[in-house]
């Protein structure tokens, strides 16, 4: 399957950026975030804290809501230098929407050949979620150079190394699902290329000290 130049550039750019800082933080809008002016939302406060701490890659989960576009547009305008992506893409309409908004990439919790085909036709990078060696191989056969191992906490820290020998070369693997900031050091040392964290990076509206320690290191 051929890959468009835009797709290849997006893959190379994301891999290169994640090798510098192998962390993505996923923010999920709550109903209140979609109803208020962006500077007044909890999501805005969280985003500001992440940027101040030095986080470089942030994903905002896609939500089927008429004001979601306004929310993410305001977030990108506030922090234009961040590497922004979209999480939770599971349908064609969502994929079309985020590609039209000019995001550099999006991620899905699942592997869907039709979604991947559509993404390639759009020249848009969609990183699939995988759980088994068969899904990893299928993703590679579809031309995916990055995959999201999900849910990583269920599979365990040793999973990547266990399958690397029988499978040979693996794509760029992002571990996601059920992980905390204090998992960053050990999971990266275990062979994962990057780690995605969610709501656990916040404790009582402040950042988990383990995250700030990792960023400082």
C-alpha positions in Angstrom: 0.0 0.0 0.0 1.5 3.3 -1.0 1.9 6.1 1.6 1.5 9.7 0.6 4.4 12.2 1.2 2.3 14.0 3.8 1.7 10.8 5.7 5.4 9.9 5.6 6.4 13.4 6.8 3.9 13.2 9.7 5.2 9.8 10.7 8.8 10.9 10.6 8.0 14.1 12.5 6.1 12.4 15.3 8.7 9.7 15.7 11.5 12.2 15.8 9.7 14.4 18.3 8.8 11.4 20.6 12.4 10.3 20.6 13.2 13.6 22.1 10.4 13.5 24.7 8.7 10.0 24.7 5.5 11.1 26.5 2.0 12.0 25.4 -0.7 13.2 27.7 -4.3 12.7 26.8 -6.9 15.2 28.0 -10.6 14.2 27.8 -13.1 17.1 27.7 -15.9 17.0 30.3 -19.4 18.4 29.6 -18.4 21.6 31.5 -15.4 22.1 29.2 -17.7 22.2 26.2 -20.2 24.6 27.7 -17.9 27.4 29.0 -15.5 29.9 27.5 -12.2 28.0 27.0 -10.1 30.1 29.4 -12.6 29.3 32.2 -12.5 25.5 31.7 -10.8 22.8 33.7 -9.2 21.5 30.5 -7.6 24.9 29.9 -6.1 24.9 33.4 -4.8 21.4 32.9 -3.3 22.3 29.6 -1.6 25.3 31.0 -0.1 23.2 33.8 1.3 20.7 31.3 2.8 23.4 29.2 4.4 25.1 32.2 5.9 21.8 33.3 7.4 21.2 29.8 5.1 18.6 28.2 5.5 18.7 24.5 2.8 16.3 23.2 -0.9 16.6 24.1 -3.9 14.8 22.7 -7.4 15.9 23.2 -10.0 13.2 23.0 -12.6 13.5 20.2 -16.1 14.0 21.5 -19.3 13.9 19.4 -20.4 17.4 20.4 -21.1 20.6 18.3 -18.7 22.7 20.4 -15.8 20.2 20.3 -14.3 22.0 17.3 -14.4 25.4 19.1 -12.7 23.8 22.1 -9.8 22.3 20.3 -9.4 25.4 18.1 -9.1 27.5 21.2 -6.6 25.1 22.8 -4.4 25.1 19.7 -4.5 28.9 19.5 -3.5 29.2 23.2 -0.5 26.9 22.8 0.4 27.0 19.1 3.8 25.5 19.6 2.6 22.2 21.2 2.4 19.0 19.2 -1.3 18.5 19.3 -3.1 15.2 18.3 -6.6 13.8 18.8 -7.4 10.6 20.7 -10.3 8.2 20.6 -11.0 8.1 16.8 -13.2 5.2 16.1 -15.5 6.4 13.2 -15.1 7.8 9.7 -16.9 11.1 10.5 -14.5 11.8 13.4 -11.5 11.0 11.2 -12.7 13.3 8.4 -13.3 16.1 10.9 -9.9 16.1 12.5 -8.1 15.8 9.2 -9.9 18.9 8.0 -9.0 20.8 11.2 -5.3 20.4 10.3 -4.1 18.2 13.2 -0.8 16.4 12.5 -2.0 13.1 13.8 -4.7 11.2 15.6 -4.9 7.9 17.5 -7.5 5.2 17.7 -8.0 2.6 20.5 -8.5 -0.1 17.8 -7.2 -1.4 14.5 -9.6 -0.9 11.7 -8.5 -1.5 8.1 -11.2 0.8 6.7 -10.2 3.7 8.9 -6.6 3.2 8.0 -7.4 3.2 4.3 -9.4 6.4 4.7 -6.6 8.0 6.6 -4.1 7.2 3.9 -6.5 8.5 1.2 -6.7 11.8 3.2 -2.9 11.9 3.7 -3.5 11.9 7.4 -1.6 10.0 10.2 -3.9 7.7 12.2 -2.1 5.6 14.8 -4.0 2.4 15.5 -4.5 0.7 18.9 -3.2 -2.9 19.0 -3.2 -5.6 21.6 -1.8 -8.8 20.1 1.2 -9.8 17.9 -1.3 -10.5 15.1 -2.7 -7.0 15.3 0.8 -5.5 15.4 1.7 -7.5 12.2 -1.6 -6.5 10.6 -0.9 -2.8 11.4 2.6 -3.1 9.9 1.1 -4.7 6.8 -1.2 -1.8 6.5 1.8 0.5 6.4 1.6 1.8 10.0 5.0 2.7 11.4 3.6 3.6 14.8 1.2 1.6 16.9 -0.4 2.2 20.3 -0.3 -0.8 22.6 -3.6 -0.7 24.4 -4.4 -1.5 27.2 -0.7 -1.7 28.2 -1.3 -2.2 31.9 -3.2 -5.5 31.1 -0.4 -6.8 28.9 2.4 -5.9 31.3 5.8 -4.2 31.1 7.6 -7.3 29.7 5.2 -7.8 26.7 7.2 -5.8 24.2 10.5 -7.6 24.8 8.7 -11.0 24.8 7.3 -10.5 21.3 10.3 -8.7 19.8 12.4 -11.8 19.3 9.9 -14.0 17.5 8.4 -11.1 15.6 11.6 -9.5 14.5 11.5 -5.7 14.0 8.6 -3.9 15.6 7.0 -0.6 14.7 7.4 2.4 17.0 5.4 1.2 20.0 3.5 3.7 22.3 2.3 2.1 25.5 -1.1 3.4 26.7 -3.9 2.5 29.1 -3.8 2.2 32.9 -0.3 3.7 33.3 0.9 6.4 35.7 3.7 8.9 35.7 5.8 6.7 38.1 5.7 4.0 35.3 7.6 6.2 32.9 11.2 5.2 33.8 10.6 1.5 34.0 8.4 1.1 31.0 10.8 3.1 28.7 13.7 1.0 30.0 11.7 -2.1 29.1 11.8 -1.3 25.4 8.7 0.9 24.8 9.4 3.8 22.5 6.9 6.2 24.2 4.3 6.3 26.9 0.8 7.8 26.8 -0.7 8.9 30.1 -4.2 10.1 30.9 -6.1 11.6 33.8 -3.6 10.0 36.3 -1.1 12.8 35.6 -3.2 15.1 37.8 -3.7 14.8 41.6 -6.1 17.2 43.2 -5.9 19.6 40.3 -2.1 19.6 40.5 0.4 17.6 38.5 1.6 14.2 39.8 5.0 14.9 41.4 6.3 11.8 39.6 5.6 13.5 36.3 7.4 16.7 37.2 10.4 14.6 38.5 10.5 12.7 35.2 10.3 15.9 33.1 13.1 17.4 35.3 15.3 14.4 34.8 
